[in-house]
């Protein structure tokens, strides 16, 4: 193992080339290079020839070492060292030998069972001379996955796309998966194989523009001075790229699954581009409740910090994990033990009221630190710290990955750590839209709860019908058709730091809107009414429920997909 490390602070943003492991295996290695900015980097390492280089250790090895040390009577690291389990030497080594983001994504996707990447599938089929061999290798059909960059209009605009295709089968339905803030499609690697077992479906997962492995164009500040218009401009930056991708792929209608910020943007997409969705699935969506203290000079603290402090291994291994979904934004200025019955009833909002009772006698939580509020409003991204920390970036990232993926096998947790670091260190882009969408504490500036009733109720303009080119008949004005609702599914982990009460409140409003449509709609609208809503809780899971309890999450999604297939088939039979 490495015994000595000397680092002179590097020029921010340096992207070192990969260095062979052999350089550090059996000899002292000294590297010094000048950057274009005139800065320098000096790394001196001394390696022990009897042990492997640090990067060969599993990501969570330092945590296990602490546990073993505690059992043997040694003191475990205290203070900040306990929060960042990756050592300085290991962090510097990972920084120096880090792979590119596309390679890191490939390493994560390599853990997908059964389904083969397109190139490997083609090679195997060609060698065997028959597609039957490929089918035998996959017990659920002949499936292949591929990745590609889909070019959009404009400069430096492209979406990174992952897809799974059931070869030789007709595609009747499409599922599109969108990740959360700062993340990437690779985090759904445990869901792609089970979800693609459903026949008649094609699966896509996208990196949002400016995030993941999609292109990272410069984010231009919204031009409008009106706060709402600025938020709309920031939302459009993402949802317009999704709509353009849909048109390029020539997908008429699809089921959209959005996680966290992806869920918030999925709602914005459904409202702006009506008639495109068969079903909307929101997995632990951010931004549903409004901030009951929005007019206050002090920003109340939220439980968003749990994203960085919750240990997923504790959550997924707990026999009866308590539901903590009520401790976040929706009532986060109240004490759970002192919340009044009226406040609880207002949170559920079964009566459809648009405003909540905020006259609780519960003690307010500690307000957010003023520095946090200032940094948020100044648009200082948390990923900036990773980029500026140079060789210590992997150590900072380990503070999140060691807790978020602590329940996974070593090879998977290490691949996800490398993948996360490869994304977090990239040039800032889409991340700079966040302060225009969310206020400090993760409250939406345009809360979903205040516009949820617009979902699935927009006017759709039918394609214009024109006379044949050989005639001089005038163009017919398109008829206006209004949406008759769409099924919406809210999903939360039972230890989610997002507020499940916000989901229940939104579901109640959607149900009330559907009842109103059945009472007041035309006979045709009543016949075509599709507005449904429900809240589903995934056991032994937190905010990242799709990976915390992938089996249960996949079972719920599979059932929803099959139900959508049945409804789609009924429509095709009628038409």
Residue pairs with C-beta under 8 A, 6 or more apart in sequence:
1 47
1 48
1 51
1 52
1 54
1 89
2 24
2 45
2 46
2 47
2 48
2 53
2 54
2 89
2 93
3 46
3 47
3 48
4 44
4 45
4 46
5 43
5 44
5 45
5 88
5 89
5 92
6 42
6 43
6 44
7 41
7 42
7 43
7 92
7 390
7 391
8 40
8 41
8 42
9 390
10 35
10 39
10 40
10 41
10 390
10 391
11 35
11 37
11 38
11 39
11 40
11 41
12 387
12 388
12 390
13 387
14 35
14 39
14 41
14 390
16 41
16 95
16 96
16 98
18 97
18 98
18 99
19 31
19 96
19 97
21 53
21 55
21 97
23 29
24 45
24 47
24 53
24 93
25 47
25 49
25 53
26 47
26 49
27 47
28 44
28 45
28 46
28 47
29 43
29 44
29 45
29 47
30 42
30 43
30 44
31 41
31 42
31 43
32 40
32 41
32 42
32 43
33 40
33 41
34 40
35 41
41 390
43 92
43 96
43 391
45 89
45 92
45 93
47 53
53 93
54 87
54 89
54 90
54 93
54 94
55 90
55 93
55 94
55 97
57 90
58 410
58 411
58 413
58 414
59 86
59 398
59 401
59 402
59 405
59 410
59 413
59 414
59 417
60 85
60 402
60 406
60 410
60 413
61 410
62 85
62 86
62 87
62 90
63 85
63 402
63 406
66 76
66 77
66 82
66 85
67 76
69 75
69 76
70 76
76 82
83 399
84 395
84 396
84 398
84 399
85 398
85 399
85 402
86 94
86 394
86 395
86 398
86 402
87 395
88 392
88 395
90 394
90 395
91 391
91 392
91 393
91 394
91 395
91 398
92 391
92 392
94 394
94 418
94 421
95 390
95 391
95 392
95 393
95 394
96 391
98 394
98 418
98 421
98 422
98 425
99 107
99 418
99 422
100 422
101 213
101 419
101 422
101 423
101 426
102 213
103 422
104 186
104 415
104 418
104 419
104 421
104 422
104 423
105 147
105 184
105 185
105 186
105 213
105 419
105 422
106 147
107 415
107 418
107 419
108 186
108 187
108 189
108 412
108 415
108 416
108 419
109 117
109 145
109 147
109 162
109 186
109 189
110 415
111 189
111 411
111 412
111 415
112 145
112 189
112 192
112 193
113 193
114 137
114 138
114 139
114 140
114 143
114 193
115 138
115 143
115 144
115 145
115 164
115 192
115 193
115 196
116 124
116 134
116 137
116 138
116 143
116 144
116 145
117 144
117 145
117 146
118 144
118 145
118 146
121 134
121 144
121 167
124 133
124 134
124 137
125 131
125 133
125 134
128 134
131 142
131 167
131 168
134 142
134 167
135 141
135 142
140 193
140 196
140 197
141 166
141 167
141 169
141 197
141 199
142 166
142 167
142 168
143 164
143 165
143 166
143 167
143 196
144 164
144 165
144 167
145 162
145 163
145 164
145 165
145 192
146 162
146 163
146 165
147 160
147 161
147 162
147 163
148 161
148 163
149 158
149 159
149 160
149 161
149 214
149 215
150 158
150 159
150 161
150 245
150 248
150 249
151 157
151 158
152 158
152 159
152 209
152 241
152 244
152 245
152 248
153 244
154 217
155 217
156 215
156 216
156 217
157 209
157 215
157 217
157 241
158 214
158 215
159 206
159 207
159 208
159 209
159 214
159 215
159 241
159 245
160 184
160 185
160 206
160 207
160 212
160 213
160 214
161 204
161 205
161 206
161 207
161 245
162 185
162 192
162 204
162 205
162 206
163 202
163 203
163 204
163 205
164 192
164 193
164 196
164 202
164 203
165 202
166 196
166 199
166 200
166 201
166 202
169 199
169 200
170 200
171 200
171 201
171 202
172 200
172 201
172 565
172 568
172 569
172 572
173 200
173 201
173 202
173 254
173 255
173 278
173 561
173 564
173 565
173 568
174 201
174 202
174 203
174 204
174 251
174 253
174 254
174 255
175 195
175 201
175 202
175 203
175 204
175 254
175 255
175 257
175 561
176 204
176 205
176 206
176 251
176 254
176 255
176 256
176 257
177 185
177 188
177 191
177 203
177 204
177 205
177 206
177 257
177 258
177 259
178 205
178 206
178 208
178 242
178 256
178 257
178 258
178 259
178 262
178 265
178 266
179 185
179 187
179 188
179 205
179 207
179 208
179 211
179 212
179 259
179 260
179 262
180 259
180 260
180 261
180 262
180 263
180 286
181 211
181 260
181 261
181 286
181 431
181 434
182 211
182 382
182 383
182 423
182 424
182 431
183 211
183 212
183 259
183 260
183 423
184 207
184 211
184 212
184 213
184 419
184 423
185 205
185 206
185 207
185 212
186 212
186 416
186 419
187 416
187 419
187 544
187 546
187 547
188 205
188 546
188 547
190 546
190 547
190 550
190 554
191 546
191 550
191 553
191 554
191 557
192 203
192 205
194 550
194 551
194 554
194 558
195 201
195 203
195 554
195 557
195 558
195 561
196 203
197 558
198 558
198 561
198 562
198 565
200 565
201 561
201 565
204 249
206 214
206 242
206 245
207 213
207 214
208 214
208 238
208 241
208 242
208 262
208 265
208 430
209 215
209 217
209 237
209 238
209 241
209 429
209 430
210 216
210 217
210 219
210 237
210 429
210 430
210 431
210 433
211 423
211 429
211 430
211 431
212 423
213 423
216 426
216 427
216 428
216 429
216 430
217 429
218 429
219 237
219 428
219 429
219 430
219 432
219 433
222 229
222 230
222 231
222 233
222 234
222 436
223 233
224 230
224 233
227 445
228 445
228 446
230 436
231 436
231 437
231 445
231 446
232 446
233 436
234 433
234 436
234 437
235 265
235 268
235 437
235 446
236 272
237 430
237 433
238 265
238 268
238 430
238 433
239 265
239 268
239 269
239 272
239 273
242 265
242 269
243 269
243 272
243 273
243 276
246 254
246 276
252 276
253 275
253 276
253 277
253 278
254 276
254 277
254 278
255 277
255 278
255 279
255 280
255 281
255 560
255 561
255 564
256 266
256 269
256 270
256 277
256 279
256 280
256 281
257 266
257 281
257 283
257 557
258 264
258 265
258 266
258 267
258 280
258 281
258 282
258 283
258 285
259 283
259 284
259 285
259 544
259 546
260 283
260 284
260 285
260 286
260 498
260 543
261 286
261 287
261 434
261 437
263 282
263 283
263 284
263 285
263 286
264 285
264 286
264 287
264 437
264 444
264 448
266 280
266 282
266 285
267 280
267 282
267 285
267 448
267 451
267 452
267 455
269 276
270 276
270 277
270 280
270 455
270 456
270 486
271 451
271 454
271 455
271 458
274 456
274 458
274 459
274 460
274 483
275 458
275 460
275 483
277 486
278 486
278 487
278 564
278 567
278 568
279 486
279 487
279 488
279 489
279 560
279 564
280 455
280 486
280 487
280 488
280 489
281 488
281 489
281 491
281 557
281 560
282 488
282 489
282 490
282 491
282 503
283 491
283 545
283 546
283 553
284 491
284 492
284 493
284 496
284 498
284 543
284 544
284 545
285 448
285 490
285 498
285 503
286 438
286 442
286 444
286 498
287 437
287 438
287 442
287 443
287 444
287 446
287 447
287 448
288 329
288 330
288 444
288 447
288 448
288 449
288 452
288 499
288 502
288 503
288 505
288 506
289 329
289 330
289 356
289 443
289 444
289 447
289 449
289 499
289 501
289 502
289 505
290 356
290 443
290 444
290 447
290 449
290 450
291 300
291 329
291 439
291 441
291 443
291 447
292 331
292 333
292 356
292 358
293 299
293 300
293 333
293 358
294 439
294 443
298 367
298 368
299 367
299 368
299 373
299 439
299 440
299 441
300 332
300 333
300 364
300 365
300 367
300 368
300 441
301 332
301 365
301 366
301 367
301 368
301 441
302 328
302 329
302 332
302 368
302 441
302 442
302 443
303 324
303 327
303 328
303 332
303 497
304 328
304 441
304 442
304 497
306 497
306 542
306 543
307 400
307 497
307 543
308 399
308 400
308 403
309 403
310 403
310 495
310 497
310 542
310 543
311 403
311 406
312 403
312 404
312 405
312 406
312 407
312 542
312 544
312 548
313 406
313 407
315 321
315 407
315 493
315 495
315 540
315 541
315 542
315 548
316 407
316 540
316 541
316 548
316 549
317 407
317 540
318 495
318 540
321 494
321 495
321 539
321 540
322 494
322 495
323 494
323 495
323 500
323 537
324 494
324 495
324 496
324 497
325 492
325 493
325 494
325 496
325 497
325 498
325 499
325 500
325 501
325 537
326 336
326 347
326 499
326 500
326 501
327 336
327 497
327 499
328 442
328 497
328 498
328 499
329 441
329 442
329 443
329 498
329 499
329 502
330 347
330 499
330 501
330 502
330 505
331 339
331 343
331 347
331 360
331 499
331 501
332 365
332 441
332 499
333 358
333 360
333 362
333 364
333 365
334 343
334 360
334 362
334 364
334 365
335 362
335 363
335 365
337 362
338 360
338 361
338 362
338 363
339 360
339 362
340 360
340 361
340 362
342 357
342 359
343 356
343 357
343 358
343 359
343 360
343 362
345 357
346 353
346 356
346 357
347 356
347 501
347 504
347 505
348 501
348 504
348 505
348 508
349 356
349 504
349 505
349 508
349 509
350 508
352 508
352 509
352 512
354 450
368 440
368 441
372 440
373 440
376 435
376 439
376 440
377 435
377 440
379 432
379 435
381 428
381 431
381 432
381 434
383 424
383 425
383 428
383 431
384 428
385 396
386 393
386 396
386 397
386 421
386 424
386 425
387 393
387 424
387 425
387 428
389 395
389 396
393 421
393 424
393 425
394 417
394 421
397 417
397 420
397 421
397 424
398 417
400 420
401 413
401 416
401 417
401 420
401 421
402 413
402 417
404 416
404 544
405 412
405 413
405 416
405 417
405 547
406 413
407 548
408 416
408 547
436 445
437 444
437 445
437 446
438 444
438 445
439 445
448 502
448 506
449 502
449 505
449 506
449 509
452 506
452 509
452 510
453 509
453 510
453 513
455 486
455 488
455 510
456 483
456 484
456 485
456 486
456 488
456 510
456 530
456 531
457 482
457 483
457 485
457 513
457 517
458 482
458 483
459 480
459 481
459 482
459 483
460 480
460 481
460 482
460 483
461 478
461 480
461 481
462 478
462 479
462 480
462 481
463 478
464 475
464 476
464 477
464 478
465 475
465 476
465 478
466 475
466 476
467 473
467 474
467 475
482 525
484 517
484 521
484 525
484 528
484 529
484 530
484 531
485 510
485 513
485 514
485 517
485 529
485 530
485 531
485 532
486 530
486 531
487 530
487 531
487 532
487 533
487 564
488 506
488 507
488 510
488 532
488 533
488 534
489 533
489 534
489 536
489 560
490 500
490 503
490 504
490 506
490 507
490 533
490 534
490 535
490 536
491 535
491 536
491 537
491 538
491 545
491 553
491 556
492 498
492 500
492 503
492 535
492 536
492 537
492 538
492 545
493 537
493 538
493 540
493 541
493 542
493 543
493 544
493 545
493 548
493 549
494 537
494 538
494 539
494 540
494 541
495 540
495 541
495 542
496 541
496 542
496 543
496 545
497 542
497 543
498 543
500 535
500 537
503 535
504 535
506 533
507 533
507 534
507 535
508 533
510 531
510 532
510 533
511 531
511 532
511 533
513 531
514 529
514 531
514 532
514 533
517 525
517 526
517 529
517 531
518 526
518 529
521 529
530 567
536 556
538 545
538 548
538 549
538 552
538 553
538 556
539 549
539 552
540 548
540 549
540 552
541 548
541 549
541 552
541 553
542 548
545 553
546 553
